Amino acid sequence: MSASRPRKVAVVGVALADCGRVDDATPYALHAQAARRALADSGLDRSVVDGFASAGLGALAPVEVAEYLGLRPTWVDSTAVGGATWEVMAAHAADAIAAGRARAVLLVYGSTARADIRAGRRTSNLSFGARGPAQFEVAYGHSLIAKYAMAARRHMHAYGTTLEQLAEVAVTARANAAANPEAMFRDPITVDDVLSGPMIADPFTKLHCCIRSDGGCAVLLAAEEYVPDTAKAPVWILGTGEHTSHASMSEWEDFTVSPAAVSGRLAFERAGVRPADIDLAEIYDAFTYMTLVTLEDLGFCAKGEGGAFVEKGRTGLRGELPVNTDGGGLSACHPGMRGLFLLVEAVRQLRGEAGPRQVVRAGGGSPELAVASGTGGWFCSSGTVVL
């Protein structure tokens, strides 16, 4: 490594904790399980890890979870921007490693969201609270899902996007999940199944919405000098971008444009690649509309053409651009802030470790480039990573 350039950074370990229906574990236990598995996957000793990133658990998330894991990091991150958290954290970690402020950074997440509701330990939340800017909206019953539904309706009005096209996103996600033995739901569904389901928030029926599961995962990033000691081929971080656009719906300039339009552009520019170079995309999909509009904003199709782009299985495992190859939050797992799962799946695909759901390039062989794009809030924040 030359002192005149930043260190290169690679993902050297990834793992899932138990996912789906997990009734006999705490969130802390899922964090620990995922962390142990990711370290084992990397082949590195835990003593190399001097950076830690965590959000969503405890009053002092990285402190409490690091203590539980027996880590004493000298670099920490507790960034919390919803589903985009983990892509933003990966960007921060990569910058820290590149600058020599950390050797290896562990990102860990775990949640028993499904089991907690089932056991009566918590209830479903309809909003993020009633303080600050939210006070001007929450009084009208404007729940989280209603905000996404409004945005979807605006896209339908502006560009003629149809309910059938939005339903195609759910159908393809389930088809991808069918090839994933770790997915929570694998039985095939049809467009009619999606359209005829119980209404949740117009135009979203139940199958337009992500599932609620338990689960956890971990990702280990390390500096290039540790790569020779790792158990598997590195997956290099090529470029990252992050962006926040609004907190209040009234301040969102265009419901049909997500913050991925900025984070994606930055990530591709910094990676020195174009959307056309990408072999697969892992996109946050709490609702079907998120997949469609993020594909537009990342530049895989023009604004307003997302509906046509997701038709006819184009985002399936053998499609033009495989998207959410594990089944995504709509079918595989969604225990809360799902963004870290996007990075795990992207790495597995680039390593050629995805088994029956493995994406194969048109000319043969494993994919070479992937993008993971997380979204937080109601399209409030976005983090994009090119690998």
HUSUL-V296787 format. One record per residue. N is the residue number from 1. RES is the residue in one letter. NEAR is the number of other ideal C-beta (glycine too) atoms within 8 Angstrom. D_CENTER is the distance of its C-alpha to the mean C-alpha in Angstrom with 1 decimal. Layout:
# HUSUL-V296787
<<N & RES & NEAR & D_CENTER> <N & RES & NEAR & D_CENTER>>
This chain:
# HUSUL-V296787
<<1 & M & 6 & 31.5> <2 & S & 4 & 33.4> <3 & A & 4 & 33.7> <4 & S & 3 & 33.5> <5 & R & 6 & 29.8> <6 & P & 5 & 26.6> <7 & R & 12 & 25.4> <8 & K & 8 & 22.8> <9 & V & 13 & 19.7> <10 & A & 12 & 18.0> <11 & V & 14 & 15.5> <12 & V & 16 & 18.2> <13 & G & 16 & 16.8> <14 & V & 13 & 13.9> <15 & A & 13 & 14.3> <16 & L & 12 & 13.4> <17 & A & 14 & 15.7> <18 & D & 11 & 17.4> <19 & C & 15 & 15.2> <20 & G & 11 & 16.3> <21 & R & 8 & 19.6> <22 & V & 13 & 20.5> <23 & D & 8 & 23.5> <24 & D & 3 & 25.1> <25 & A & 11 & 22.8> <26 & T & 6 & 21.9> <27 & P & 11 & 18.6> <28 & Y & 10 & 20.4> <29 & A & 9 & 21.3> <30 & L & 18 & 17.8> <31 & H & 19 & 16.9> <32 & A & 10 & 20.1> <33 & Q & 13 & 19.6> <34 & A & 17 & 16.2> <35 & A & 12 & 17.8> <36 & R & 9 & 20.9> <37 & R & 12 & 19.3> <38 & A & 17 & 17.3> <39 & L & 13 & 20.6> <40 & A & 9 & 22.5> <41 & D & 12 & 20.2> <42 & S & 13 & 20.9> <43 & G & 10 & 24.6> <44 & L & 15 & 25.0> <45 & D & 4 & 26.9> <46 & R & 7 & 25.3> <47 & S & 4 & 27.9> <48 & V & 10 & 26.0> <49 & V & 15 & 23.1> <50 & D & 10 & 24.2> <51 & G & 17 & 20.9> <52 & F & 16 & 18.6> <53 & A & 16 & 15.5> <54 & S & 14 & 14.7> <55 & A & 13 & 14.1> <56 & G & 10 & 14.7> <57 & L & 12 & 17.7> <58 & G & 7 & 21.3> <59 & A & 4 & 23.2> <60 & L & 7 & 22.7> <61 & A & 13 & 19.3> <62 & P & 14 & 19.5> <63 & V & 9 & 23.3> <64 & E & 11 & 23.4> <65 & V & 15 & 20.7> <66 & A & 13 & 22.2> <67 & E & 8 & 25.6> <68 & Y & 9 & 24.6> <69 & L & 11 & 23.3> <70 & G & 4 & 26.5> <71 & L & 10 & 25.1> <72 & R & 4 & 26.9> <73 & P & 11 & 24.6> <74 & T & 6 & 26.2> <75 & W & 11 & 23.0> <76 & V & 10 & 20.5> <77 & D & 12 & 17.6> <78 & S & 10 & 16.8> <79 & T & 10 & 15.0> <80 & A & 8 & 13.6> <81 & V & 12 & 12.2> <82 & G & 11 & 10.2> <83 & G & 11 & 6.5> <84 & A & 18 & 6.9> <85 & T & 18 & 8.7> <86 & W & 16 & 7.4> <87 & E & 20 & 7.4> <88 & V & 14 & 10.6> <89 & M & 14 & 11.8> <90 & A & 16 & 11.5> <91 & A & 13 & 13.5> <92 & H & 11 & 16.0> <93 & A & 16 & 16.4> <94 & A & 12 & 17.1> <95 & D & 8 & 19.6> <96 & A & 12 & 21.2> <97 & I & 18 & 21.7> <98 & A & 11 & 23.0> <99 & A & 8 & 25.4> <100 & G & 5 & 26.7> <101 & R & 6 & 25.7> <102 & A & 12 & 23.9> <103 & R & 10 & 24.2> <104 & A & 16 & 21.1> <105 & V & 17 & 18.2> <106 & L & 15 & 16.4> <107 & L & 16 & 13.0> <108 & V & 17 & 13.1> <109 & Y & 17 & 11.7> <110 & G & 17 & 13.7> <111 & S & 14 & 14.7> <112 & T & 13 & 17.4> <113 & A & 12 & 16.7> <114 & R & 12 & 18.3> <115 & A & 11 & 21.2> <116 & D & 9 & 21.9> <117 & I & 12 & 22.5> <118 & R & 7 & 24.5> <119 & A & 7 & 26.6> <120 & G & 5 & 27.2> <121 & R & 5 & 25.8> <122 & R & 6 & 23.7> <123 & T & 4 & 23.4> <124 & S & 4 & 20.8> <125 & N & 6 & 20.3> <126 & L & 6 & 21.2> <127 & S & 10 & 20.6> <128 & F & 6 & 19.6> <129 & G & 7 & 23.3> <130 & A & 7 & 26.5> <131 & R & 5 & 27.1> <132 & G & 6 & 27.0> <133 & P & 8 & 26.0> <134 & A & 13 & 24.7> <135 & Q & 9 & 28.3> <136 & F & 8 & 29.2> <137 & E & 11 & 26.8> <138 & V & 11 & 26.5> <139 & A & 7 & 30.2> <140 & Y & 5 & 29.8> <141 & G & 7 & 27.4> <142 & H & 9 & 24.5> <143 & S & 9 & 21.7> <144 & L & 10 & 17.9> <145 & I & 11 & 17.9> <146 & A & 10 & 21.0> <147 & K & 11 & 19.5> <148 & Y & 16 & 17.0> <149 & A & 13 & 20.0> <150 & M & 10 & 22.2> <151 & A & 14 & 19.9> <152 & A & 15 & 19.8> <153 & R & 10 & 23.6> <154 & R & 10 & 24.1> <155 & H & 16 & 22.4> <156 & M & 12 & 24.6> <157 & H & 6 & 27.6> <158 & A & 7 & 27.2> <159 & Y & 12 & 26.3> <160 & G & 6 & 27.5> <161 & T & 12 & 24.1> <162 & T & 8 & 25.0> <163 & L & 8 & 23.9> <164 & E & 8 & 24.3> <165 & Q & 14 & 21.9> <166 & L & 17 & 19.2> <167 & A & 14 & 20.1> <168 & E & 12 & 19.7> <169 & V & 15 & 16.0> <170 & A & 15 & 16.2> <171 & V & 12 & 18.9> <172 & T & 14 & 17.2> <173 & A & 16 & 14.1> <174 & R & 16 & 16.8> <175 & A & 12 & 18.7> <176 & N & 18 & 16.0> <177 & A & 16 & 15.6> <178 & A & 11 & 19.3> <179 & A & 9 & 19.2> <180 & N & 14 & 16.9> <181 & P & 5 & 19.2> <182 & E & 9 & 16.5> <183 & A & 14 & 15.2> <184 & M & 11 & 16.6> <185 & F & 10 & 18.0> <186 & R & 9 & 19.6> <187 & D & 6 & 22.6> <188 & P & 6 & 22.7> <189 & I & 9 & 22.8> <190 & T & 7 & 24.5> <191 & V & 9 & 24.3> <192 & D & 6 & 27.2> <193 & D & 9 & 25.5> <194 & V & 15 & 22.7> <195 & L & 10 & 25.4> <196 & S & 6 & 27.8> <197 & G & 10 & 25.5> <198 & P & 5 & 26.2> <199 & M & 7 & 25.3> <200 & I & 9 & 22.8> <201 & A & 9 & 22.8> <202 & D & 6 & 24.5> <203 & P & 10 & 23.4> <204 & F & 15 & 20.7> <205 & T & 13 & 22.0> <206 & K & 7 & 20.5> <207 & L & 11 & 18.7> <208 & H & 15 & 17.1> <209 & C & 12 & 15.2> <210 & C & 11 & 12.5> <211 & I & 11 & 14.1> <212 & R & 8 & 14.7> <213 & S & 13 & 14.7> <214 & D & 16 & 15.3> <215 & G & 16 & 13.6> <216 & G & 17 & 12.3> <217 & C & 17 & 11.3> <218 & A & 18 & 12.4> <219 & V & 16 & 12.3> <220 & L & 18 & 15.7> <221 & L & 15 & 16.5> <222 & A & 17 & 20.2> <223 & A & 12 & 22.9> <224 & E & 11 & 24.6> <225 & E & 7 & 27.7> <226 & Y & 13 & 26.1> <227 & V & 10 & 24.8> <228 & P & 5 & 28.2> <229 & D & 6 & 28.0> <230 & T & 13 & 24.7> <231 & A & 5 & 24.8> <232 & K & 10 & 22.6> <233 & A & 4 & 22.2> <234 & P & 10 & 20.0> <235 & V & 12 & 17.0> <236 & W & 9 & 17.7> <237 & I & 14 & 15.6> <238 & L & 10 & 17.3> <239 & G & 14 & 16.1> <240 & T & 15 & 13.8> <241 & G & 17 & 14.0> <242 & E & 14 & 13.4> <243 & H & 11 & 15.1> <244 & T & 9 & 16.1> <245 & S & 12 & 18.2> <246 & H & 10 & 19.7> <247 & A & 8 & 19.9> <248 & S & 10 & 22.6> <249 & M & 10 & 22.6> <250 & S & 6 & 26.0> <251 & E & 8 & 24.7> <252 & W & 10 & 22.1> <253 & E & 6 & 24.2> <254 & D & 5 & 22.8> <255 & F & 8 & 20.7> <256 & T & 11 & 20.0> <257 & V & 9 & 18.3> <258 & S & 12 & 14.9> <259 & P & 15 & 14.3> <260 & A & 14 & 12.4> <261 & A & 10 & 16.0> <262 & V & 11 & 16.8> <263 & S & 17 & 13.8> <264 & G & 17 & 13.7> <265 & R & 10 & 17.5> <266 & L & 14 & 17.6> <267 & A & 15 & 15.2> <268 & F & 15 & 17.2> <269 & E & 9 & 20.5> <270 & R & 11 & 19.9> <271 & A & 9 & 19.0> <272 & G & 6 & 22.1> <273 & V & 10 & 20.6> <274 & R & 7 & 20.3> <275 & P & 10 & 17.9> <276 & A & 4 & 20.6> <277 & D & 6 & 20.3> <278 & I & 14 & 16.7> <279 & D & 9 & 16.9> <280 & L & 14 & 13.5> <281 & A & 15 & 10.2> <282 & E & 14 & 6.7> <283 & I & 16 & 5.8> <284 & Y & 14 & 4.6> <285 & D & 14 & 7.9> <286 & A & 12 & 9.6> <287 & F & 13 & 12.6> <288 & T & 14 & 14.0> <289 & Y & 13 & 14.9> <290 & M & 15 & 11.5> <291 & T & 16 & 11.1> <292 & L & 17 & 14.7> <293 & V & 15 & 14.9> <294 & T & 14 & 12.0> <295 & L & 17 & 13.7> <296 & E & 15 & 16.8> <297 & D & 13 & 15.7> <298 & L & 15 & 14.4> <299 & G & 10 & 17.8> <300 & F & 10 & 17.6> <301 & C & 9 & 20.2> <302 & A & 5 & 22.4> <303 & K & 8 & 21.8> <304 & G & 12 & 23.0> <305 & E & 10 & 22.7> <306 & G & 15 & 19.3> <307 & G & 14 & 21.2> <308 & A & 8 & 23.3> <309 & F & 13 & 20.5> <310 & V & 14 & 18.7> <311 & E & 9 & 22.1> <312 & K & 4 & 23.9> <313 & G & 9 & 21.0> <314 & R & 10 & 20.1> <315 & T & 15 & 16.4> <316 & G & 10 & 17.5> <317 & L & 10 & 17.8> <318 & R & 5 & 21.1> <319 & G & 11 & 20.4> <320 & E & 4 & 20.6> <321 & L & 11 & 16.9> <322 & P & 13 & 15.0> <323 & V & 14 & 11.6> <324 & N & 17 & 9.2> <325 & T & 15 & 11.9> <326 & D & 14 & 11.4> <327 & G & 16 & 11.9> <328 & G & 15 & 8.4> <329 & G & 14 & 8.5> <330 & L & 17 & 11.9> <331 & S & 15 & 13.5> <332 & A & 18 & 12.1> <333 & C & 14 & 10.9> <334 & H & 12 & 9.6> <335 & P & 16 & 11.4> <336 & G & 8 & 10.3> <337 & M & 13 & 7.6> <338 & R & 15 & 4.9> <339 & G & 16 & 2.6> <340 & L & 15 & 5.3> <341 & F & 14 & 5.5> <342 & L & 16 & 3.9> <343 & L & 19 & 6.7> <344 & V & 13 & 9.0> <345 & E & 14 & 9.2> <346 & A & 16 & 9.8> <347 & V & 13 & 12.4> <348 & R & 10 & 14.0> <349 & Q & 16 & 14.6> <350 & L & 13 & 16.0> <351 & R & 10 & 18.2> <352 & G & 7 & 19.4> <353 & E & 7 & 18.6> <354 & A & 12 & 16.9> <355 & G & 7 & 20.3> <356 & P & 7 & 21.1> <357 & R & 11 & 17.8> <358 & Q & 10 & 18.3> <359 & V & 13 & 18.2> <360 & V & 7 & 21.5> <361 & R & 10 & 22.5> <362 & A & 3 & 25.3> <363 & G & 4 & 27.7> <364 & G & 5 & 26.6> <365 & G & 5 & 24.7> <366 & S & 11 & 21.0> <367 & P & 11 & 18.7> <368 & E & 6 & 19.1> <369 & L & 12 & 16.4> <370 & A & 14 & 12.7> <371 & V & 18 & 10.3> <372 & A & 16 & 6.5> <373 & S & 19 & 6.1> <374 & G & 17 & 4.5> <375 & T & 18 & 7.4> <376 & G & 14 & 9.6> <377 & G & 10 & 12.9> <378 & W & 8 & 14.4> <379 & F & 14 & 13.2> <380 & C & 12 & 14.6> <381 & S & 15 & 12.3> <382 & S & 21 & 10.0> <383 & G & 21 & 9.1> <384 & T & 18 & 9.3> <385 & V & 16 & 10.2> <386 & V & 16 & 12.7> <387 & L & 15 & 13.8>>
